[in-house]
Amino acid sequence: MTDKTPAPKNDAKDSGGAYRATLNMPDTPFPMRGDLPKREPGWVKDWNEGGLYKRLRDARHGAPLFVLHDGPPYANGQIHMGHAVNKVLKDMIVKSRQLAGFDAQYIPGWDCHGLPIENAIEKKHGRHLSRDDMQAKSRAYATEQIDQQRNDFKRLGILGDWERPYLTMAPANEAGEIRAFKRVIERGFVYRGLKPVYWCFDCGSSLAEFEIEYADKQSDTLDVAFETDDAAKLAAAFGLPALPAGKTGFAVIWTTTAWTIPANQALNAHPELVYALVDTPKGCLVLAESLVEKCLERFGLEGTVIATAQGERLGGLNFRHPLYDADAGYRRLSPVFLAEYVSDSDGTGLVHSSPAYGLDDFNSCIANGFTVDTILNPVQGNGVYAADFPLFGGQHIWKAVPNVIQALQDAGRLFATKDITHSYPHCWRHKTPVIYRAAAQWFIRMDEETPDSRGVFVKDRAEKTLRQMALEAIEHTSFYPENGQARLRDMIANRPDWCISRQRSWGVPVPFFLHKDTGELHPRTMEILDQAADIVEKGGIEAWSRVTAEEILGAADAPLYTKSTDILEVW
């Protein structure tokens, strides 16, 4: 071959046909490119406009039913990856059942009530809206969010009865909730009680356990001394004829909640722990024996253990409030109660009780003869001490902490204090610290009735407790995966009484009227519940909000009763 010889012609390269003809390629009308972002909306449009979901129902008419009622998403905000995963997995299940020969129906729904929507409205329109305005704006907002999410779910290719979803804010469902509430009352499970519940000052309401998250918080630790009211009895408890000459005795507690000290009403010791009586320059201190060394180091004191005693010997001893001499309003005694929840893992081995601000404290005091009327509860719903509260009235509890510390210092009852950072419960919405606060709330009782948890308007008392009924129902329910059964069983077995009232606007009302003097429910309460359900069914919760006491109770009774503004507990 010379340089003048023409090169052989490559037909495959020139036309592509010759080479392609040598390949056994499949013949398909499908395009070689997916172009899914462009093509999927067209598919979804065709499915919706062609009524594919209805056609599938018609095709399986009379077949065995498989119905998936969706656990409803909350009607607030755009969908996220969690929504997508949840809906796609459910769609796969429903479609697989359809292919298996079932009439497989997917019923979507939305959770429409609750504080997140109220928060969204407040951010947009301010925090001082009337109840009627809040409800109207909340319903409009929820409707808007539902439309947005529904379009996004359709965009994911989820087939379902999108034109007939169930909504918790549908008047029929709101009315049904009131009727169900009435039935729970008839079975004897509903009572009004004063119990410490999580309380958010920003929400102005109690919170459920699942509305709590934990975050770091800076607090002041305090070691506070309670002087004995009877030195001879204290000495006798430790087997001594008397305290050392010129010495008095102190029970010392450790706490991270300085604001609770002014409301102290008791002390707690563990009956089986060994306690030491330690002679120091500041007096004879009662401390857990195992913590003596750590405590003295923290106090900056030297001391000698002069006697020990089992915790049970301390029960019934009285100590004076640490501000006993600072103001006449604190001239009261704090008895020592025996409580199993006390430990010697840290602190001093003694725990102070402000029963309105701690569940263990509350239970301990109630078990030892306190009544609801004798429990001090000076902190108002906005976090401010009542105006007439001695020394600290009108102060917000967080801002009052330095003042409480100073008052204890001035009284000679503060042995040590320092700043710490620790994990503390916060409101998951506002990201602000919450407290336990005793508030008059409506509860659903889980266990046997007690004098403080008697059901109201009982008509058809249940033979078993609600906890027993729930646990039996769990045992008769199939779970997939099976370990879900144990998880739910443990949750129900250990849950406390359910606080079902919330101090909010956007939710199903608690349609009660309370006597202004006695706090008792109106004698026609059960009739009023039926009346409220009928009103709500016709006009939604907004209709009940607009109803006056005079319209329900009549002119004679209306001035004597207050219409409850609480709503039933919602997410």
Secondary structure, 3 states (H helix, E strand, C coil): CCCCCCCCCCHHHHHCHHHHHCCCCCCCCCCCCCCHHHHHHHHHHHHHHCCHHHHHHHHCCCCCEEEEECCCCECCCCCCHHHHHHHHHHHHHHHHHHHCCCEEEEECEEECCCHHHHHHHHHHHCCCCCHHHHHHHHHHHHHHHHHHHHHHHHHCCCCCCCCCCEECCCHHHHHHHHHHHHHHHHCCCEEEEEEEEEEECCCCEEECHHHEEEEEEEEEEEEEEEEECCHHHHHHHCCCCCCCCCCCEEEEEEECCHHHHHHCCEEEECCCCEEEEEEECCEEEEEEHHHHHHHHHHHCCCCEEEEEEEHHHHCCCEEECCCCCCCHHHCCEEEEEECCCCCCCCCCCEEEECHHHCHHHHHHHHHCCCCHHHCCCCECCCCEECCCCCCCCCCEHHHHHHHHHHHHHHCCCEEEEEEEEEEEEEECCCCCECEEEEEEEEEECCCCCCCCCCCCCCCCCCCCCHHHHHHHHHHCCCCCCCHHHHHHHHHHHHCCCEECEECCCCCCECCCEEECCCCCECCCHHHHHHHHHHHHHHHHHHHHHHCCHHHHHCCCCHHHEEECCCEECCC
